[in-house]
Amino acid sequence: MTSEGDGDLKTAVQQQFGRVAAKYLTSAVHAQGEDLPVMVKAANLHGDERVLDAGCGAGHAASTFAPHAAEVVALDFTESMLRQVELLAEARGLGNIGTRLGDVESLPFDDNTFDLVVSRYSAHHWPSPAQALHQFRRVLRPGGQFILSDVIGFDSPVCDTYLNAIEILRDSSHVRDFTLTEWRNFFSTAEFSVEVVLTYRIYLEFEEWTRRMETTEVNRAAIRSLYAVAPSEVREALQIDDEGHSFLAVVLRGTTGAS
Ligand SMILES: C[S@@+](CC[C@H](N)C(=O)[O-])C[C@H]1O[C@@H](n2cnc3c(N)ncnc32)[C@H](O)[C@@H]1O
């Protein structure tokens, strides 16, 4: 169910990414990453599958999966991102990537039409991940899989509060970096069995990270002040140093029954 408030939030996400879409094509954090080959390996594709990249951004996951699948549909609700996907597909000579404008929480596809859904660094913008996972379950064929890669929150309340405060100061269209416990609940509510495939760190260099999202000077100063007052537990959890900090991220694999 999407509330009126969610609509405002989604408009904020679209405006935010609409402004900076091109920067996501070249962002090293997005273009590279140890999670991408791990996601492909976990999917164990045969080459004849139809794959959905949900919240595709500039299409780095879509273009990583495309050589291993029959077709990849890259879906995003920010139109200018889809243009970046086309540019990337063209540059890499990938003719089996199609784009589709749409919301992950209300997918414009029939039931049982994909073998694999992947989503990378998008879910922290979704007002209702449970709703999105129900949609993924709906469009997946029996035996289909959902592979997620995203930053996760902390079980420690103080670490979780600092993490999400820093995130929202940098980009006010964030909802939350969900904890692993929350993700396990979303997967099981949508009837996926879930396993952790990879736990990894993403190091964010403060200047590049905030410039990419065009964070205001006021908010950049506020993030720096949080770095400065963070208790040692938070400094260690976020590995805060003079140049930036790092986040904890996971690759999760959800499987469905064969019938
Ligand atoms: C950081 S980018 C994604 C990066 C990309 N997946 C990659 O691997 O490089 C986040 C994307 O999620 C999209 N997004 C956020 N909420 C969405 C929703 N409800 N439906 C569709 N796309 C959404 C945004 O428009 C944005 O393009």
The ligand as an SDF file (V2000), in Angstrom:
LIG
                    3D

 27 29  0  0  0  0  0  0  0  0999 V2000
   21.9820    4.7120   -6.3640 C   0  0  0  0  0  0  0  0  0  0  0  0
   20.9170    4.4930   -7.6970 S   0  0  0  0  0  0  0  0  0  0  0  0
   21.0430    2.8010   -8.1660 C   0  0  0  0  0  0  0  0  0  0  0  0
   22.3920    2.3160   -8.5710 C   0  0  0  0  0  0  0  0  0  0  0  0
   22.4110    1.1610   -9.5270 C   0  0  0  0  0  0  0  0  0  0  0  0
   21.4530    0.1210   -9.2200 N   0  0  0  0  0  0  0  0  0  0  0  0
   23.8260    0.5960   -9.6510 C   0  0  0  0  0  0  0  0  0  0  0  0
   24.0310   -0.6250   -9.5080 O   0  0  0  0  0  0  0  0  0  0  0  0
   24.7460    1.3800   -9.9050 O   0  0  0  0  0  0  0  0  0  0  0  0
   19.3020    4.3940   -6.9490 C   0  0  0  0  0  0  0  0  0  0  0  0
   18.2040    4.3350   -7.9860 C   0  0  0  0  0  0  0  0  0  0  0  0
   17.0080    3.8200   -7.3940 O   0  0  0  0  0  0  0  0  0  0  0  0
   15.9260    4.4310   -8.0600 C   0  0  0  0  0  0  0  0  0  0  0  0
   14.7110    4.2500   -7.2650 N   0  0  0  0  0  0  0  0  0  0  0  0
   14.5080    4.6200   -5.9770 C   0  0  0  0  0  0  0  0  0  0  0  0
   13.2740    4.2830   -5.5890 N   0  0  0  0  0  0  0  0  0  0  0  0
   12.6700    3.6750   -6.6500 C   0  0  0  0  0  0  0  0  0  0  0  0
   11.3790    3.1050   -6.8680 C   0  0  0  0  0  0  0  0  0  0  0  0
   10.4430    3.1070   -5.8940 N   0  0  0  0  0  0  0  0  0  0  0  0
   11.1030    2.5640   -8.0660 N   0  0  0  0  0  0  0  0  0  0  0  0
   12.0440    2.5870   -9.0640 C   0  0  0  0  0  0  0  0  0  0  0  0
   13.2710    3.1230   -8.9270 N   0  0  0  0  0  0  0  0  0  0  0  0
   13.5910    3.6550   -7.7230 C   0  0  0  0  0  0  0  0  0  0  0  0
   16.3630    5.8840   -8.2030 C   0  0  0  0  0  0  0  0  0  0  0  0
   15.6220    6.5480   -9.1850 O   0  0  0  0  0  0  0  0  0  0  0  0
   17.8410    5.7090   -8.5580 C   0  0  0  0  0  0  0  0  0  0  0  0
   18.0430    5.7100   -9.9400 O   0  0  0  0  0  0  0  0  0  0  0  0
  1  2  1  0
  2  3  1  0
  2 10  1  0
  3  4  1  0
  4  5  1  0
  5  6  1  0
  5  7  1  0
  7  8  2  0
  7  9  1  0
 10 11  1  0
 11 12  1  0
 11 26  1  0
 12 13  1  0
 13 14  1  0
 13 24  1  0
 14 15  1  0
 14 23  1  0
 15 16  2  0
 16 17  1  0
 17 18  1  0
 17 23  2  0
 18 19  1  0
 18 20  2  0
 20 21  1  0
 21 22  2  0
 22 23  1  0
 24 25  1  0
 24 26  1  0
 26 27  1  0
M  CHG  2   2   1   9  -1
M  END
$$$$
